[in-house]
Amino acid sequence: MTQPNRRMFWLLSRAYRHISAAGDARLADLGLTSTQAGALYCFGDEGLLVGELAAKLDLAQSAASGLAQRLEDAGLLARHEEAGDGRAARLKLTAAGRRKRDEAARRTMAANAKLLEGFTDNEIDTVVRWLAHAAETAAPQKRQAKREKA
């Protein structure tokens, strides 16, 4: 019997590349990338500040700001003055943003179900636990320190 491949960094990198490319292809007709769809999934009716979006996506504030700007340029987000703080802007989904978010979510949920086919609940729980462990263990020290303070 051959040993299973346990080159975890390579396996994760390969899986990420393939899943990301498939996600982008699945959303191309909506004019979205999987990263943009992931950002849209973060929004509820109350909207988000850029810093809140960055925290939800585990991104640097500058990366979240650029992502939000691209979504705004595409007409999917709108900026609204934050009550009590004239310097801050609350981002909210536009009607087009809600439609695209909902359709992207439907497609992503179907793809997620396909990824889980053939696995038991216990196997899926183990994979989920391992991925969460890997993300925490491999997190850059600066971000880990921020989380520990929070």
CYANA upper distance limits for C-alpha pairs under 8 A (distance plus 0.5 A):
  6 ARG  CA     11 LEU  CA      8.31
  7 ARG  CA     11 LEU  CA      6.59
  8 MET  CA     12 LEU  CA      6.42
  9 PHE  CA     13 SER  CA      6.54
 10 TRP  CA     14 ARG  CA      6.50
 11 LEU  CA     15 ALA  CA      6.54
 12 LEU  CA     16 TYR  CA      6.45
 13 SER  CA     17 ARG  CA      6.68
 14 ARG  CA     18 HIS  CA      6.79
 15 ALA  CA     19 ILE  CA      6.44
 16 TYR  CA     20 SER  CA      6.26
 17 ARG  CA     21 ALA  CA      6.58
 18 HIS  CA     22 ALA  CA      6.60
 19 ILE  CA     23 GLY  CA      6.50
 20 SER  CA     24 ASP  CA      6.62
 20 SER  CA     34 SER  CA      7.17
 21 ALA  CA     25 ALA  CA      6.68
 22 ALA  CA     26 ARG  CA      6.55
 23 GLY  CA     27 LEU  CA      6.78
 23 GLY  CA     33 THR  CA      7.84
 23 GLY  CA     34 SER  CA      5.95
 23 GLY  CA    108 THR  CA      8.06
 24 ASP  CA     28 ALA  CA      6.36
 24 ASP  CA     32 LEU  CA      7.69
 24 ASP  CA     33 THR  CA      5.35
 24 ASP  CA     34 SER  CA      5.68
 26 ARG  CA    107 ARG  CA      7.94
 27 LEU  CA     31 GLY  CA      7.22
 27 LEU  CA     32 LEU  CA      6.05
 27 LEU  CA     33 THR  CA      6.79
 27 LEU  CA     34 SER  CA      7.51
 27 LEU  CA    104 ALA  CA      7.14
 28 ALA  CA     32 LEU  CA      6.23
 28 ALA  CA     33 THR  CA      7.25
 30 LEU  CA    100 LYS  CA      7.29
 30 LEU  CA    104 ALA  CA      8.43
 32 LEU  CA     36 GLN  CA      6.42
 32 LEU  CA     37 ALA  CA      6.78
 33 THR  CA     37 ALA  CA      6.72
 34 SER  CA     38 GLY  CA      6.52
 35 THR  CA     39 ALA  CA      6.89
 36 GLN  CA     40 LEU  CA      6.86
 36 GLN  CA     67 LEU  CA      7.68
 36 GLN  CA     71 LEU  CA      7.78
 37 ALA  CA     41 TYR  CA      6.78
 37 ALA  CA    101 ARG  CA      6.84
 37 ALA  CA    104 ALA  CA      6.91
 37 ALA  CA    105 ALA  CA      8.30
 38 GLY  CA     42 CYS  CA      7.41
 38 GLY  CA     57 LEU  CA      8.40
 39 ALA  CA     43 PHE  CA      7.97
 39 ALA  CA     53 LEU  CA      7.88
 39 ALA  CA     57 LEU  CA      7.58
 40 LEU  CA     93 LEU  CA      8.21
 40 LEU  CA     97 GLY  CA      7.78
 40 LEU  CA     98 ARG  CA      8.47
 40 LEU  CA    101 ARG  CA      6.10
 41 TYR  CA    101 ARG  CA      6.75
 41 TYR  CA    105 ALA  CA      7.80
 42 CYS  CA     53 LEU  CA      7.60
 42 CYS  CA     56 LYS  CA      7.45
 43 PHE  CA     47 GLY  CA      6.16
 43 PHE  CA     48 LEU  CA      7.23
 43 PHE  CA     92 LYS  CA      7.70
 43 PHE  CA     93 LEU  CA      7.47
 45 ASP  CA     92 LYS  CA      7.72
 45 ASP  CA     93 LEU  CA      8.22
 46 GLU  CA     92 LYS  CA      7.62
 47 GLY  CA     90 ARG  CA      6.63
 47 GLY  CA     91 LEU  CA      5.81
 47 GLY  CA     92 LYS  CA      4.88
 47 GLY  CA     93 LEU  CA      7.54
 48 LEU  CA     52 GLU  CA      6.32
 48 LEU  CA     53 LEU  CA      6.67
 48 LEU  CA     90 ARG  CA      5.89
 48 LEU  CA     91 LEU  CA      5.71
 48 LEU  CA     92 LYS  CA      7.19
 49 LEU  CA     53 LEU  CA      6.88
 49 LEU  CA     88 ALA  CA      7.88
 49 LEU  CA     89 ALA  CA      6.82
 49 LEU  CA     90 ARG  CA      5.26
 49 LEU  CA     91 LEU  CA      6.45
 50 VAL  CA     54 ALA  CA      6.64
 50 VAL  CA     61 GLN  CA      7.41
 50 VAL  CA     64 ALA  CA      6.86
 50 VAL  CA     65 SER  CA      6.49
 50 VAL  CA     68 ALA  CA      7.86
 50 VAL  CA     89 ALA  CA      8.43
 50 VAL  CA     90 ARG  CA      8.01
 50 VAL  CA     91 LEU  CA      7.82
 51 GLY  CA     55 ALA  CA      6.73
 51 GLY  CA     61 GLN  CA      6.35
 51 GLY  CA     64 ALA  CA      8.10
 52 GLU  CA     56 LYS  CA      6.71
 53 LEU  CA     57 LEU  CA      6.67
 53 LEU  CA     64 ALA  CA      7.03
 54 ALA  CA     58 ASP  CA      6.19
 54 ALA  CA     59 LEU  CA      5.28
 54 ALA  CA     60 ALA  CA      6.51
 54 ALA  CA     61 GLN  CA      5.90
 54 ALA  CA     63 ALA  CA      8.14
 54 ALA  CA     64 ALA  CA      5.61
 54 ALA  CA     65 SER  CA      8.47
 55 ALA  CA     59 LEU  CA      6.91
 59 LEU  CA     63 ALA  CA      6.72
 59 LEU  CA     64 ALA  CA      6.67
 60 ALA  CA     64 ALA  CA      6.86
 61 GLN  CA     65 SER  CA      6.51
 62 SER  CA     66 GLY  CA      6.81
 63 ALA  CA     67 LEU  CA      6.70
 64 ALA  CA     68 ALA  CA      6.49
 65 SER  CA     69 GLN  CA      6.63
 66 GLY  CA     70 ARG  CA      6.79
 67 LEU  CA     71 LEU  CA      6.82
 68 ALA  CA     72 GLU  CA      6.56
 68 ALA  CA     77 LEU  CA      7.93
 69 GLN  CA     73 ASP  CA      6.53
 70 ARG  CA     74 ALA  CA      6.72
 71 LEU  CA     75 GLY  CA      6.95
 71 LEU  CA     76 LEU  CA      5.84
 71 LEU  CA     77 LEU  CA      6.26
 72 GLU  CA     76 LEU  CA      6.00
 72 GLU  CA     77 LEU  CA      4.96
 72 GLU  CA     78 ALA  CA      6.37
 72 GLU  CA     79 ARG  CA      8.40
 73 ASP  CA     77 LEU  CA      8.45
 75 GLY  CA     94 THR  CA      7.54
 75 GLY  CA     96 ALA  CA      7.56
 75 GLY  CA     97 GLY  CA      7.71
 76 LEU  CA     93 LEU  CA      6.36
 76 LEU  CA     94 THR  CA      5.80
 76 LEU  CA     95 ALA  CA      8.01
 76 LEU  CA     96 ALA  CA      6.16
 76 LEU  CA     97 GLY  CA      4.44
 76 LEU  CA     98 ARG  CA      8.14
 77 LEU  CA     91 LEU  CA      6.70
 77 LEU  CA     92 LYS  CA      5.94
 77 LEU  CA     93 LEU  CA      5.03
 77 LEU  CA     94 THR  CA      5.82
 77 LEU  CA     97 GLY  CA      6.83
 78 ALA  CA     91 LEU  CA      6.14
 78 ALA  CA     92 LYS  CA      5.92
 78 ALA  CA     93 LEU  CA      6.85
 78 ALA  CA     94 THR  CA      6.77
 79 ARG  CA     89 ALA  CA      6.17
 79 ARG  CA     90 ARG  CA      6.12
 79 ARG  CA     91 LEU  CA      5.19
 79 ARG  CA     92 LYS  CA      6.99
 80 HIS  CA     89 ALA  CA      5.84
 80 HIS  CA     90 ARG  CA      5.59
 80 HIS  CA     91 LEU  CA      6.78
 80 HIS  CA     92 LYS  CA      7.93
 81 GLU  CA     85 ASP  CA      8.14
 81 GLU  CA     86 GLY  CA      6.76
 81 GLU  CA     87 ARG  CA      8.34
 81 GLU  CA     88 ALA  CA      6.93
 81 GLU  CA     89 ALA  CA      5.23
 81 GLU  CA     90 ARG  CA      6.66
 82 GLU  CA     86 GLY  CA      6.76
 82 GLU  CA     87 ARG  CA      8.21
 82 GLU  CA     88 ALA  CA      5.96
 82 GLU  CA     89 ALA  CA      5.59
 82 GLU  CA     90 ARG  CA      6.01
 93 LEU  CA     97 GLY  CA      5.61
 93 LEU  CA     98 ARG  CA      6.45
 94 THR  CA     98 ARG  CA      6.74
 95 ALA  CA     99 ARG  CA      6.81
 96 ALA  CA    100 LYS  CA      6.65
 97 GLY  CA    101 ARG  CA      6.39
 98 ARG  CA    102 ASP  CA      6.54
 99 ARG  CA    103 GLU  CA      6.76
100 LYS  CA    104 ALA  CA      6.41
101 ARG  CA    105 ALA  CA      6.48
102 ASP  CA    106 ARG  CA      6.74
103 GLU  CA    107 ARG  CA      6.85
104 ALA  CA    108 THR  CA      6.52
105 ALA  CA    109 MET  CA      6.45
106 ARG  CA    110 ALA  CA      6.90
107 ARG  CA    111 ALA  CA      6.79
108 THR  CA    112 ASN  CA      6.47
109 MET  CA    113 ALA  CA      6.66
110 ALA  CA    114 LYS  CA      6.88
111 ALA  CA    115 LEU  CA      6.82
112 ASN  CA    116 LEU  CA      6.95
113 ALA  CA    117 GLU  CA      6.86
116 LEU  CA    124 ILE  CA      7.80
119 PHE  CA    123 GLU  CA      6.47
119 PHE  CA    124 ILE  CA      6.86
120 THR  CA    124 ILE  CA      6.75
121 ASP  CA    125 ASP  CA      6.55
122 ASN  CA    126 THR  CA      6.76
123 GLU  CA    127 VAL  CA      6.83
124 ILE  CA    128 VAL  CA      6.61
125 ASP  CA    129 ARG  CA      6.53
126 THR  CA    130 TRP  CA      6.55
127 VAL  CA    131 LEU  CA      6.57
128 VAL  CA    132 ALA  CA      6.70
129 ARG  CA    133 HIS  CA      6.63
130 TRP  CA    134 ALA  CA      6.50
131 LEU  CA    135 ALA  CA      6.61
132 ALA  CA    136 GLU  CA      6.78
133 HIS  CA    137 THR  CA      6.44
134 ALA  CA    138 ALA  CA      6.35
135 ALA  CA    139 ALA  CA      6.33
136 GLU  CA    144 GLN  CA      8.12
139 ALA  CA    143 ARG  CA      7.17
139 ALA  CA    144 GLN  CA      6.64
140 PRO  CA    144 GLN  CA      6.78
141 GLN  CA    145 ALA  CA      6.58
142 LYS  CA    146 LYS  CA      6.95
143 ARG  CA    147 ARG  CA      6.81
144 GLN  CA    148 GLU  CA      6.78
145 ALA  CA    149 LYS  CA      6.88
146 LYS  CA    150 ALA  CA      6.96
